[in-house]
Amino acid sequence: MVEEGDWVAIFHSIHRVMEAERRLKQQKIPMLLIPVPRQLSSDCGLAIRFEDKGLQDALDDLASQSLTPVELYRMTDGKYVLHPKR
């Protein structure tokens, strides 16, 4: 489901992840709502996956709506690597 180089955005709550999904679909930004991978923890249970090419547009749009993810991971060498806050 998550491939090498993909990004996974984690949110505080189901409400926020659903609002982020709605907003990104509205803006036609490529993304996919996925279950939070087992290696990552989240109270929400859902996350948003982005390909590398759509990440910055997605993050900019979410930030403009105060929907910034609380954690952002990148699949690197088969592992989820936490990305520092932008």
C-alpha positions as CSV (number, residue, x, y, z in Angstrom):
1,M,0.0,0.0,0.0
2,V,2.8,2.4,0.9
3,E,5.7,2.3,-1.6
4,E,9.3,3.5,-1.5
5,G,9.4,7.3,-1.5
6,D,5.7,7.7,-0.5
7,W,4.8,10.0,2.3
8,V,2.3,9.2,5.1
9,A,0.7,12.1,7.0
10,I,-0.7,11.4,10.5
11,F,-3.4,13.6,12.1
12,H,-4.7,14.1,15.7
13,S,-8.2,12.9,15.1
14,I,-10.5,11.2,12.6
15,H,-12.3,14.5,12.2
16,R,-9.1,16.2,11.0
17,V,-8.0,13.4,8.7
18,M,-11.5,13.3,7.1
19,E,-11.5,17.1,6.7
20,A,-8.0,17.0,5.1
21,E,-9.1,14.3,2.7
22,R,-12.2,16.3,1.7
23,R,-10.1,19.4,1.2
24,L,-7.4,17.7,-0.9
25,K,-10.0,16.0,-3.1
26,Q,-11.7,19.4,-3.6
27,Q,-8.4,20.8,-4.7
28,K,-7.7,17.7,-6.9
29,I,-4.4,17.0,-5.1
30,P,-3.5,13.3,-5.5
31,M,-3.7,11.4,-2.3
32,L,-5.1,8.2,-0.7
33,L,-6.8,7.7,2.6
34,I,-5.2,4.6,4.2
35,P,-5.2,2.8,7.6
36,V,-2.3,4.0,9.7
37,P,0.6,1.5,9.1
38,R,1.2,-0.9,12.0
39,Q,4.7,0.4,12.5
40,L,3.3,3.9,13.2
41,S,0.9,4.7,16.0
42,S,-2.0,7.0,15.9
43,D,-5.2,7.4,17.9
44,C,-7.0,8.2,14.7
45,G,-6.5,4.9,12.8
46,L,-6.4,6.6,9.4
47,A,-3.7,8.5,7.5
48,I,-3.2,10.1,4.2
49,R,-0.6,8.8,1.7
50,F,1.0,11.1,-0.9
51,E,3.4,10.5,-3.7
52,D,6.5,12.7,-3.6
53,K,5.4,14.9,-6.5
54,G,2.2,16.0,-4.8
55,L,3.5,16.5,-1.3
56,Q,4.3,20.2,-1.2
57,D,1.1,21.2,-2.8
58,A,-0.8,19.1,-0.3
59,L,1.1,20.5,2.7
60,D,0.7,24.1,1.5
61,D,-3.0,23.6,1.0
62,L,-3.5,21.9,4.4
63,A,-1.5,24.5,6.2
64,S,-3.7,27.3,4.7
65,Q,-6.7,25.5,6.3
66,S,-4.9,24.9,9.7
67,L,-4.9,21.1,8.9
68,T,-1.2,20.5,9.1
69,P,-0.4,16.8,10.0
70,V,1.1,16.2,13.4
71,E,3.6,13.8,11.9
72,L,4.9,13.2,8.5
73,Y,6.8,10.0,7.5
74,R,8.6,8.9,4.3
75,M,9.1,5.3,3.3
76,T,12.8,5.0,2.9
77,D,14.7,1.7,2.5
78,G,11.5,-0.1,3.6
79,K,11.2,1.9,6.8
80,Y,9.1,4.8,7.9
81,V,11.4,7.8,8.6
82,L,9.9,10.7,10.6
83,H,10.4,13.9,8.7
84,P,11.3,17.0,10.7
85,K,8.6,19.8,11.0
86,R,8.6,22.2,8.0
